[in-house]
Amino acid sequence: MIYFPRLGNKGKYRDYYVTFRDRKKRVTQSGKRIKLGEVLDKPEIDRGYPHTVGFYKVSDGRGKSFMPQYLELRKIQCVEDLWFFLNSLDI
């Protein structure tokens, strides 16, 4: 999962600072945000298309009880689809 902070990011999406949680390995990077480009360059992301992305406004719970309320879901076939999705959200 990639979490975008509400504030602080401007410019190109690849340079946005995000929090990345690897749900398969149950690991979050330690205490810092990393650039979205670094996440997208990870082999499991880069070679794992298609991906499903969602945008949600509210989340409840943590860990296994995490319950996001999705506004929109899309299947992303390539990184260009992700840019299109982020543009449509106007973040």
OpenMM code with the backbone's topology and positions (N, CA, C; nanometers):
from openmm import Vec3, app, unit

residues = "MET ILE TYR PHE PRO ARG LEU GLY ASN LYS GLY LYS TYR ARG ASP TYR TYR VAL THR PHE ARG ASP ARG LYS LYS ARG VAL THR GLN SER GLY LYS ARG ILE LYS LEU GLY GLU VAL LEU ASP LYS PRO GLU ILE ASP ARG GLY TYR PRO HIS THR VAL GLY PHE TYR LYS VAL SER ASP GLY ARG GLY LYS SER PHE MET PRO GLN TYR LEU GLU LEU ARG LYS ILE GLN CYS VAL GLU ASP LEU TRP PHE PHE LEU ASN SER LEU ASP ILE".split()
positions = [
    Vec3(0.0847, -0.1163, 0.0000),
    Vec3(0.0000, 0.0000, 0.0000),
    Vec3(0.0893, 0.1225, 0.0000),
    Vec3(0.0453, 0.2217, -0.0739),
    Vec3(0.1167, 0.3484, -0.0800),
    Vec3(0.0248, 0.4544, -0.0221),
    Vec3(0.0732, 0.5251, 0.0779),
    Vec3(-0.0041, 0.6303, 0.1425),
    Vec3(0.0536, 0.7655, 0.1028),
    Vec3(-0.0320, 0.8514, 0.0525),
    Vec3(0.0080, 0.9873, 0.0192),
    Vec3(-0.0309, 1.0785, 0.1357),
    Vec3(0.0631, 1.1583, 0.1864),
    Vec3(0.0256, 1.2521, 0.2919),
    Vec3(-0.0662, 1.3611, 0.2361),
    Vec3(-0.1459, 1.4169, 0.3213),
    Vec3(-0.2404, 1.5211, 0.2770),
    Vec3(-0.1706, 1.6489, 0.2341),
    Vec3(-0.0571, 1.6793, 0.2937),
    Vec3(0.0132, 1.8044, 0.2658),
    Vec3(0.1602, 1.7777, 0.2366),
    Vec3(0.2249, 1.8753, 0.1714),
    Vec3(0.3693, 1.8717, 0.1587),
    Vec3(0.4255, 1.8265, 0.0263),
    Vec3(0.3446, 1.7770, -0.0644),
    Vec3(0.3964, 1.7311, -0.1927),
    Vec3(0.3556, 1.8270, -0.3034),
    Vec3(0.4526, 1.8592, -0.3879),
    Vec3(0.4288, 1.9433, -0.5054),
    Vec3(0.5211, 1.8951, -0.6155),
    Vec3(0.4871, 1.9285, -0.7384),
    Vec3(0.5736, 1.8929, -0.8501),
    Vec3(0.5353, 1.7602, -0.9122),
    Vec3(0.6342, 1.6889, -0.9632),
    Vec3(0.6115, 1.5621, -1.0329),
    Vec3(0.5797, 1.4516, -0.9339),
    Vec3(0.4872, 1.3641, -0.9723),
    Vec3(0.4440, 1.2573, -0.8831),
    Vec3(0.5585, 1.1658, -0.8396),
    Vec3(0.6531, 1.1364, -0.9277),
    Vec3(0.7643, 1.0472, -0.8913),
    Vec3(0.8439, 1.1029, -0.7736),
    Vec3(0.8408, 1.2352, -0.7548),
    Vec3(0.9163, 1.2987, -0.6471),
    Vec3(0.8337, 1.3180, -0.5203),
    Vec3(0.7079, 1.2769, -0.5205),
    Vec3(0.6244, 1.2870, -0.4010),
    Vec3(0.6781, 1.1932, -0.2936),
    Vec3(0.6752, 1.2388, -0.1710),
    Vec3(0.7130, 1.1539, -0.0580),
    Vec3(0.5898, 1.0802, -0.0079),
    Vec3(0.6030, 0.9500, 0.0072),
    Vec3(0.4917, 0.8629, 0.0449),
    Vec3(0.5388, 0.7655, 0.1531),
    Vec3(0.4442, 0.6998, 0.2156),
    Vec3(0.4729, 0.5892, 0.3056),
    Vec3(0.4346, 0.4622, 0.2324),
    Vec3(0.5228, 0.3641, 0.2320),
    Vec3(0.4983, 0.2386, 0.1621),
    Vec3(0.4879, 0.1256, 0.2626),
    Vec3(0.3822, 0.0472, 0.2505),
    Vec3(0.3622, -0.0713, 0.3359),
    Vec3(0.3516, -0.1923, 0.2461),
    Vec3(0.4451, -0.2852, 0.2626),
    Vec3(0.4435, -0.4107, 0.1878),
    Vec3(0.3528, -0.5063, 0.2639),
    Vec3(0.2311, -0.5234, 0.2157),
    Vec3(0.1332, -0.6054, 0.2874),
    Vec3(0.1661, -0.7540, 0.2814),
    Vec3(0.2355, -0.7992, 0.1760),
    Vec3(0.2738, -0.9408, 0.1686),
    Vec3(0.3781, -0.9739, 0.2747),
    Vec3(0.4745, -0.8843, 0.2908),
    Vec3(0.5808, -0.9060, 0.3892),
    Vec3(0.5451, -0.8491, 0.5263),
    Vec3(0.4342, -0.7738, 0.5312),
    Vec3(0.3891, -0.7074, 0.6555),
    Vec3(0.4964, -0.6143, 0.7108),
    Vec3(0.5542, -0.5332, 0.6220),
    Vec3(0.6619, -0.4428, 0.6594),
    Vec3(0.6304, -0.3026, 0.6091),
    Vec3(0.6545, -0.2041, 0.6950),
    Vec3(0.6490, -0.0636, 0.6560),
    Vec3(0.7910, -0.0113, 0.6648),
    Vec3(0.8300, 0.0760, 0.5686),
    Vec3(0.9662, 0.1279, 0.5784),
    Vec3(0.9797, 0.2024, 0.7102),
    Vec3(1.0977, 0.2001, 0.7653),
    Vec3(1.1185, 0.2469, 0.9022),
    Vec3(1.1172, 0.3984, 0.9140),
    Vec3(1.0127, 0.4510, 0.9740),
    Vec3(1.0055, 0.5879, 1.0216),
    Vec3(1.0312, 0.7012, 0.9261),
    Vec3(1.0282, 0.6770, 0.7977),
    Vec3(1.0519, 0.7873, 0.7045),
    Vec3(0.9690, 0.7670, 0.5794),
    Vec3(0.9486, 0.8737, 0.5110),
    Vec3(0.8809, 0.8654, 0.3820),
    Vec3(0.9868, 0.8478, 0.2741),
    Vec3(0.9452, 0.7825, 0.1663),
    Vec3(1.0350, 0.7645, 0.0526),
    Vec3(0.9653, 0.8188, -0.0713),
    Vec3(1.0434, 0.8443, -0.1737),
    Vec3(0.9868, 0.8977, -0.2971),
    Vec3(0.9045, 0.7906, -0.3677),
    Vec3(0.7938, 0.8337, -0.4260),
    Vec3(0.7074, 0.7430, -0.4995),
    Vec3(0.7862, 0.6705, -0.6083),
    Vec3(0.8778, 0.7391, -0.6743),
    Vec3(0.9599, 0.6762, -0.7777),
    Vec3(1.0379, 0.5565, -0.7262),
    Vec3(1.0862, 0.5637, -0.6012),
    Vec3(1.1587, 0.4512, -0.5416),
    Vec3(1.0665, 0.3308, -0.5218),
    Vec3(0.9429, 0.3582, -0.4831),
    Vec3(0.8460, 0.2501, -0.4651),
    Vec3(0.8135, 0.1864, -0.5994),
    Vec3(0.7887, 0.2689, -0.7004),
    Vec3(0.7503, 0.2177, -0.8319),
    Vec3(0.8633, 0.1415, -0.8999),
    Vec3(0.9875, 0.1712, -0.8612),
    Vec3(1.1024, 0.1017, -0.9192),
    Vec3(1.1295, -0.0330, -0.8531),
    Vec3(1.0627, -0.0638, -0.7433),
    Vec3(1.0816, -0.1943, -0.6791),
    Vec3(1.0385, -0.3031, -0.7773),
    Vec3(1.1183, -0.4088, -0.7920),
    Vec3(1.0859, -0.5132, -0.8898),
    Vec3(0.9460, -0.5717, -0.8735),
    Vec3(0.9019, -0.5920, -0.7493),
    Vec3(0.7687, -0.6500, -0.7290),
    Vec3(0.6566, -0.5563, -0.7744),
    Vec3(0.6842, -0.4278, -0.7786),
    Vec3(0.5867, -0.3308, -0.8298),
    Vec3(0.6036, -0.3178, -0.9809),
    Vec3(0.7268, -0.2928, -1.0238),
    Vec3(0.7568, -0.2675, -1.1648),
    Vec3(0.7212, -0.3857, -1.2546),
    Vec3(0.7428, -0.5068, -1.2071),
    Vec3(0.7158, -0.6260, -1.2883),
    Vec3(0.5820, -0.6917, -1.2531),
    Vec3(0.5056, -0.6298, -1.1632),
    Vec3(0.3841, -0.6937, -1.1141),
    Vec3(0.2538, -0.6415, -1.1700),
    Vec3(0.2583, -0.5630, -1.2784),
    Vec3(0.1340, -0.5101, -1.3351),
    Vec3(0.0476, -0.6230, -1.3877),
    Vec3(-0.0834, -0.6117, -1.3814),
    Vec3(-0.1605, -0.4946, -1.3364),
    Vec3(-0.1710, -0.4886, -1.1841),
    Vec3(-0.1961, -0.3668, -1.1352),
    Vec3(-0.2201, -0.3407, -0.9938),
    Vec3(-0.3593, -0.2788, -0.9802),
    Vec3(-0.4171, -0.2941, -0.8651),
    Vec3(-0.5439, -0.2268, -0.8355),
    Vec3(-0.5129, -0.1122, -0.7412),
    Vec3(-0.5622, 0.0054, -0.7741),
    Vec3(-0.5420, 0.1213, -0.6879),
    Vec3(-0.6773, 0.1739, -0.6441),
    Vec3(-0.6777, 0.2328, -0.5283),
    Vec3(-0.8005, 0.2914, -0.4760),
    Vec3(-0.7709, 0.4195, -0.4029),
    Vec3(-0.8662, 0.5057, -0.4032),
    Vec3(-0.8565, 0.6310, -0.3293),
    Vec3(-0.9670, 0.6276, -0.2261),
    Vec3(-0.9352, 0.6540, -0.1014),
    Vec3(-1.0370, 0.6524, 0.0023),
    Vec3(-1.0275, 0.7781, 0.0874),
    Vec3(-1.1391, 0.8137, 0.1470),
    Vec3(-1.1427, 0.9358, 0.2255),
    Vec3(-1.1258, 0.9107, 0.3747),
    Vec3(-1.1673, 0.7954, 0.4233),
    Vec3(-1.1646, 0.7663, 0.5662),
    Vec3(-1.1189, 0.6227, 0.5856),
    Vec3(-1.0440, 0.5987, 0.6909),
    Vec3(-1.0081, 0.4608, 0.7233),
    Vec3(-1.0338, 0.4367, 0.8712),
    Vec3(-1.0721, 0.3143, 0.9018),
    Vec3(-1.0948, 0.2723, 1.0396),
    Vec3(-1.0076, 0.1514, 1.0678),
    Vec3(-0.9570, 0.1417, 1.1879),
    Vec3(-0.8826, 0.0235, 1.2286),
    Vec3(-0.7387, 0.0260, 1.1845),
    Vec3(-0.6682, -0.0778, 1.2277),
    Vec3(-0.5269, -0.0936, 1.1933),
    Vec3(-0.5014, -0.2404, 1.1640),
    Vec3(-0.3956, -0.2683, 1.0899),
    Vec3(-0.3568, -0.4067, 1.0615),
    Vec3(-0.4670, -0.4847, 0.9930),
    Vec3(-0.4983, -0.6024, 1.0464),
    Vec3(-0.5998, -0.6878, 0.9845),
    Vec3(-0.7388, -0.6274, 0.9907),
    Vec3(-0.7620, -0.5362, 1.0834),
    Vec3(-0.8947, -0.4747, 1.0952),
    Vec3(-0.9049, -0.3438, 1.0166),
    Vec3(-0.8040, -0.3137, 0.9328),
    Vec3(-0.8050, -0.1918, 0.8508),
    Vec3(-0.9243, -0.1945, 0.7568),
    Vec3(-1.0077, -0.0907, 0.7603),
    Vec3(-1.1313, -0.0853, 0.6813),
    Vec3(-1.1418, 0.0483, 0.6073),
    Vec3(-1.0782, 0.0621, 0.4895),
    Vec3(-1.0917, 0.1872, 0.4152),
    Vec3(-1.2281, 0.1975, 0.3490),
    Vec3(-1.2773, 0.3196, 0.3374),
    Vec3(-1.4025, 0.3453, 0.2659),
    Vec3(-1.3640, 0.4035, 0.1296),
    Vec3(-1.3683, 0.3188, 0.0263),
    Vec3(-1.3201, 0.3581, -0.1051),
    Vec3(-1.4189, 0.4476, -0.1778),
    Vec3(-1.3638, 0.5441, -0.2469),
    Vec3(-1.4418, 0.6292, -0.3366),
    Vec3(-1.4321, 0.5783, -0.4791),
    Vec3(-1.3151, 0.5264, -0.5128),
    Vec3(-1.2919, 0.4842, -0.6512),
    Vec3(-1.1825, 0.3780, -0.6558),
    Vec3(-1.2009, 0.2791, -0.7393),
    Vec3(-1.1011, 0.1756, -0.7640),
    Vec3(-1.0708, 0.1706, -0.9129),
    Vec3(-0.9451, 0.1473, -0.9454),
    Vec3(-0.9064, 0.1312, -1.0861),
    Vec3(-0.8011, 0.0236, -1.0986),
    Vec3(-0.8025, -0.0415, -1.2128),
    Vec3(-0.6988, -0.1385, -1.2472),
    Vec3(-0.5941, -0.0631, -1.3285),
    Vec3(-0.4701, -0.0687, -1.2822),
    Vec3(-0.3597, 0.0035, -1.3448),
    Vec3(-0.2758, -0.0972, -1.4237),
    Vec3(-0.2668, -0.0760, -1.5544),
    Vec3(-0.1914, -0.1668, -1.6415),
    Vec3(-0.0446, -0.1269, -1.6564),
    Vec3(-0.0154, 0.0025, -1.6346),
    Vec3(0.1206, 0.0538, -1.6497),
    Vec3(0.1328, 0.1820, -1.5676),
    Vec3(0.2538, 0.2322, -1.5533),
    Vec3(0.2762, 0.3508, -1.4709),
    Vec3(0.2029, 0.4727, -1.5272),
    Vec3(0.1865, 0.4801, -1.6576),
    Vec3(0.1143, 0.5927, -1.7168),
    Vec3(-0.0312, 0.5944, -1.6698),
    Vec3(-0.0911, 0.4767, -1.6488),
    Vec3(-0.2271, 0.4702, -1.5942),
    Vec3(-0.2318, 0.5270, -1.4529),
    Vec3(-0.1241, 0.5046, -1.3763),
    Vec3(-0.1190, 0.5595, -1.2404),
    Vec3(-0.1149, 0.7115, -1.2449),
    Vec3(-0.0338, 0.7674, -1.3358),
    Vec3(-0.0278, 0.9145, -1.3473),
    Vec3(-0.1655, 0.9690, -1.3842),
    Vec3(-0.2342, 0.9021, -1.4755),
    Vec3(-0.3677, 0.9456, -1.5167),
    Vec3(-0.4634, 0.9425, -1.3969),
    Vec3(-0.4580, 0.8358, -1.3174),
    Vec3(-0.5415, 0.8238, -1.1998),
    Vec3(-0.5127, 0.9359, -1.0993),
    Vec3(-0.3840, 0.9606, -1.0726),
    Vec3(-0.3487, 1.0669, -0.9768),
    Vec3(-0.3915, 1.2032, -1.0283),
    Vec3(-0.3795, 1.2268, -1.1591),
    Vec3(-0.4256, 1.3536, -1.2163),
    Vec3(-0.5755, 1.3712, -1.1965),
    Vec3(-0.6507, 1.2626, -1.2116),
    Vec3(-0.7967, 1.2723, -1.1958),
    Vec3(-0.8364, 1.3027, -1.0519),
    Vec3(-0.7504, 1.2668, -0.9551),
    Vec3(-0.7783, 1.2956, -0.8142),
    Vec3(-0.7391, 1.4384, -0.7776),
    Vec3(-0.6537, 1.4981, -0.8600),
    Vec3(-0.6068, 1.6337, -0.8389),
    Vec3(-0.5419, 1.6490, -0.7012),
    Vec3(-0.4486, 1.5577, -0.6713),
    Vec3(-0.3801, 1.5667, -0.5419),
    Vec3(-0.2541, 1.6517, -0.5529),
] * unit.nanometer
topology = app.Topology()
chain = topology.addChain("A")
for resn in residues:
    res = topology.addResidue(resn, chain)
    for name in ("N", "CA", "C"):
        topology.addAtom(name, app.Element.getBySymbol(name[0]), res)
